[in-house]
């Protein structure tokens, strides 16, 4: 059954069978797992997941794909297809009676990569790990370390709540239609607790966002109105950091120390 991808939904179907199998092999799945799949498309990966796990909840926003999915997966009894927007779905309520945490797998449109990432982290008390296809450059920003050009507020946010890892790269030719950029398969193991001790998480991320919003400025200038000069001087002295430091020079722990003053 033929289907024309919808550009407005950012649809790029992963058609390379070898990459589909590589995705399944990279997720560390077992027979007792409950998997939530974001963007089931035509159901190719959905069917492979169903062969490995106890149950698959396949989310597909495009209602015109439902008949294709159901036809392709009609012999799989452990799949539930939900025609819903995952970003509006109450995951905590739906899985409130599940004692084991679920796993998330998804080949998601690039334009919702950030919202999906935030959604996964927001629901981390119900999610053990997540495996998603994202733009290569986006993933590089997520895993970046202090001192690199890719390191920024996104790196800090994700690394505070998860252990991110690029599992493998995916060429654009593996998709139909082919996107303009290469992708990668990103793994996220959700942390039980934030990576750093924080007195106030909102203040912590406010400082990080403000600092990286003007990343070419030194912290004394970029953090005006957020952190007093007195506290900044105390921070530089205590952490033995150059008072002329820019935000990309600070680690997650450094930002935590600053926000906790």
N, C-alpha and C positions, 0 to 999 in steps of 0.2 A: 504494500500500500504506500503510495507516494505522498509526500507532504512537503509543502513549501515553507521553509523557515520564515518566521516573522522578524523582520529587522527591528521593529519597535519594541519587541520583547527581548532583544539581544540574543536571539537563538543561534547558537553554533553547536551543532550536534557532533559529539565525539564518535567518529565512524571507524577509527582504526581499531580492529579487533585485538591486536597485540597490546595496545595501550589500555583497552578496556580490561583485559585480563591482568595487566600489570597493576592497575588501580586496585583490583580486588586483592591481589597478592600482597599489596603494600599496606593494607588496612589492619592486618593482624586480627582477622575475624575468627570467631569460633561459633560452634553450634548453639550456644546459649545466648548469643547477642541479639539485642533489639536494635534495629537500624532505622534511622529517619533519613530518607533520601530527599535532597532538595533539587528539584528540577529533573524529574524522571525522563523527560523527553519522550522518546518512542519506546522506552523500556528495556533497552539492551543491557545497561548496567544493572538495572533493577532485577532482571532475571538472573544475572550472575550472582548478585547479592543474596537472592532468595535461596540459591543452592548452598550457601555457606552458613546462613544464620537462622535463628528461630523465627523471626518476624521482620518484615520490611513495611514501613509506612512511607509510601511514595507520594511526594507532594509535586503536583504539576499545576501551574497557574493557567495554562492554556487549555481551555475546555475542548478545543477542536482536536486535541491529541488523545483525549480519553478513550475514544473507540479504538484507536491504534494500539494504545497501551494494553487495554483489556483483551484485545484479540491476540496480541503477541504473548501475553502472559496468562492466558486462560487456563493453562494446565498447572499453574503455580498457585497453591492453596494458602501460602503463608504471606501473601502480599495484600495490603489494603491501599488502594489508590485514593488520594484526597485532592480534590480540585479546589485548592485553597492557596492564598498568599501566605507563605511561611512567615513573613515579617509581621503579619497581623494575627498569627496563630498563637493561642495561649498554651504554650508547651507545658508549663508547670501544672496547669489544671488538667490537661489531657493525660499526663503521665504521673499524676499525683499518687496513684496506687501502685506504681512500679517501684520496687525497692532497689533494683539494680539500675545503674546509670546507663543511658543509651549511647550509641555512637551515631555520628552524623557523617553522611557522605554526600557530596554534591558536585555536579558540573554546572556551576552557576554563571549567569550573565555577568560580564565585567562590571557593568554599571551599578550592580547591587553588592559588589564585593565588600565594601566597607559596612553597609547596613547588616549584611549577613554575619560578618565577623562580630559586630557589636551584639547582635542577637544571640550568637553562640556563647559569647562571654557572659552576657546578662543571664543566660540560663545554665550557667556552669554547674549549678548544684544538681542538675538533672543529666548533664552530659559528661561522659568520661573522656571522649576524644572526638575530634572532627577531622575530616579529610576532604579538602575542596580543591577544585581546579581554579586557578586564578592567573591573572597576568603576571608574567615573569618579574617585571619591574616592581609590581605591587608586593610580591613575595619577598623580594630583595630588601625592600623597605622594612618589612615586618621582622626579618631575622637580623637586621643590621646591628652592629656593635658601636659603642662610643668611638668617636674619632673618624668614622667613615662618612662619606657624603650622603649616604642613604639613611643614616640614623636620624630619627626624629620623633615626633610625638606619637606616631603610629607604632613605631618600634617599642616605645616605652609602655604604651597601653597594652599591647598584646603580650609582651614579655612579662608584664606584671601579673597576668592571670593565666598564662599558658607557656608551654615549652614548644615554640614553633620550629619546624624543620622542613626544608625543601627536600622532598623525597625523590623527585626526578623531573626533568624538563620534558615538555611536550611541544613538538613542532606544530606550527599553524596548519601545516598540510594534513594533520590528523583530524581536522574538523571539517564539517560541511555546514554552511559555507566557511571557507577559511578566513579567520580573523586577520587583522593587519599586523598583529604582534604574536610573539611566541608565548606559551603558557608554561605553567609548572603545576605539579601536584603537591599541595602543601598539607603537612600534618600538624595538628595541634593537640597536644596532651594537656588537658585542663588541670591547673594546679588546685590542690585542696585549699590552699590559702595564698594570698598575694605574696609575691616574691620578696617584698619588703614590709617591715612593720610601719604602719601609718596611723597617725592620730586622726587625720581627716582626709579621706580619699578625694573628696571634691576639691579641697585646697591643693592637694598634691598634683592633680591633673590640670588645675587652673594654672599653676606655676609652669608646668611643662608646656601647655599650649601657648601661654604668653611668651615663654622663652623662645620656642621654635617658630613662633609667628614672625619674629624678627631675628632669625638665626645668625645674620651677619653682624649683629650688634653684640657688644659684650653684655654679660648678664646685668651689670649695674645699670645699664641703660634700658635693656629690654624688659626688666622686671620692675621698673619704676611704677609706683602705685599699687604694687602687689606684695612686694617684700621691701621692708625699710632698709635704708643704707646701713643702719646699725646692725641689723640681723644678717645682712649680706656680708659685712666685714667680719662678723663673728663666725659665720659659716666658712668663709675663705680661710680664716685663721685656724679654725678647728679641723677642717679637712685638708689643710695644707694645699689649697688650690690657688693658682695664680688669680689675683683680683681682676686681671684682664681676660679671664676665660670666657669662651663662648659656649652656648648650650650643648653643642655636639661633643664637648669635652667631658661632660658630666655623665656618670653612670646612673643607673636606676637607683642605686643606694645613695648616691650623692643627692639626687633630687628628693629622696625620702628624708634625708638628714635636714635638708633645707626647709622642707615643708613642715617638719616636726618642731622647728625652733619656736 
